[in-house]
Amino acid sequence: MICKVEVKFSQATLGSNLQVPTLDGPASIKLPAGTQSGAVFRLRKKGMPDLHNGGRGDELVVVNVRTPGDLTSRQRELLEELSREGL
């Protein structure tokens, strides 16, 4: 089972705890600092039931980092400052 989640640039850069949906309800995953778009995290035994052995499969969580489009002048100023620092 695959779940795609969208996270903010700041969450991916600094790290964050995320709530993701599973068949059993929300589950928490820790997003490490520096997570890249396309990163995949595995939630063991949170996926679809296996019809042959009665076990559960894994759920894969695919992270998509959202790039902000509409920036305030302050946000733009801060990003330009980060850019000058090499980020």
Backbone torsions as a table, in degrees:
resi	resn	phi	psi	omega
1	MET	NA	136.8	-178.0
2	ILE	-120.1	133.0	176.5
3	CYS	-122.6	126.7	177.8
4	LYS	-103.2	130.3	179.4
5	VAL	-124.7	144.6	177.4
6	GLU	-104.8	131.5	179.8
7	VAL	-124.7	156.8	177.7
8	LYS	-73.6	155.1	176.2
9	PHE	-53.7	-43.5	-178.2
10	SER	-66.3	-37.2	178.3
11	GLN	-64.0	-43.1	-179.3
12	ALA	-69.0	-37.2	-177.3
13	THR	-73.9	-45.0	-174.2
14	LEU	-93.4	-16.8	-174.0
15	GLY	92.2	154.9	-175.3
16	SER	-167.8	161.9	169.3
17	ASN	-100.5	131.1	-178.3
18	LEU	-116.7	146.5	169.1
19	GLN	-100.5	124.3	179.0
20	VAL	-122.1	146.8	179.7
21	PRO	-75.3	142.0	172.5
22	THR	-134.2	174.1	177.6
23	LEU	-64.1	-24.2	-179.0
24	ASP	-96.2	6.7	-175.3
25	GLY	108.4	-178.4	-176.6
26	PRO	-62.1	144.7	174.8
27	ALA	-130.0	153.0	-178.7
28	SER	-101.5	136.3	171.7
29	ILE	-128.5	149.2	178.1
30	LYS	-96.0	120.5	177.6
31	LEU	-92.1	112.6	-178.4
32	PRO	-71.4	154.4	176.6
33	ALA	-58.0	138.9	178.5
34	GLY	84.4	16.0	179.2
35	THR	-63.2	132.9	-179.6
36	GLN	-95.2	153.4	174.5
37	SER	-61.2	135.3	-178.2
38	GLY	95.9	-6.5	178.4
39	ALA	-62.2	144.0	-178.1
40	VAL	-119.8	131.0	177.0
41	PHE	-117.6	144.4	-176.4
42	ARG	-109.1	128.3	171.8
43	LEU	-106.0	104.4	-176.0
44	ARG	-66.5	135.0	176.1
45	LYS	59.1	30.7	176.5
46	LYS	-114.6	6.0	-177.1
47	GLY	-95.7	-153.6	-175.7
48	MET	-72.6	147.5	175.7
49	PRO	-66.5	144.5	175.8
50	ASP	-90.3	119.4	-176.0
51	LEU	-69.7	-19.7	-176.8
52	HIS	-86.5	-40.9	-176.2
53	ASN	-118.5	0.2	176.7
54	GLY	79.2	-1.2	178.5
55	GLY	-80.5	-174.0	178.4
56	ARG	-119.6	144.0	174.7
57	GLY	-82.0	-177.4	179.2
58	ASP	-96.0	153.4	171.3
59	GLU	-103.6	131.3	176.8
60	LEU	-101.6	129.9	179.2
61	VAL	-108.8	116.1	-179.6
62	VAL	-101.2	126.3	-176.2
63	VAL	-95.7	131.6	173.7
64	ASN	-118.7	117.6	-179.8
65	VAL	-84.6	122.9	-178.3
66	ARG	-85.8	125.8	176.5
67	THR	-89.5	125.0	-177.6
68	PRO	-64.6	140.7	-179.6
69	GLY	-102.4	-53.7	-179.0
70	ASP	-97.2	106.3	-178.7
71	LEU	-103.3	143.8	170.4
72	THR	-74.2	165.9	179.7
73	SER	-62.9	-35.0	178.5
74	ARG	-67.0	-43.1	178.5
75	GLN	-62.9	-42.4	178.6
76	ARG	-62.1	-43.5	179.1
77	GLU	-60.3	-44.0	179.7
78	LEU	-65.3	-41.8	178.2
79	LEU	-66.2	-37.4	177.1
80	GLU	-65.0	-37.4	177.3
81	GLU	-65.4	-43.1	176.3
82	LEU	-61.1	-39.9	179.6
83	SER	-61.9	-41.3	178.3
84	ARG	-65.1	-27.2	179.1
85	GLU	-82.5	-1.9	176.8
86	GLY	101.4	6.8	179.5
87	LEU	-87.5	NA	NA
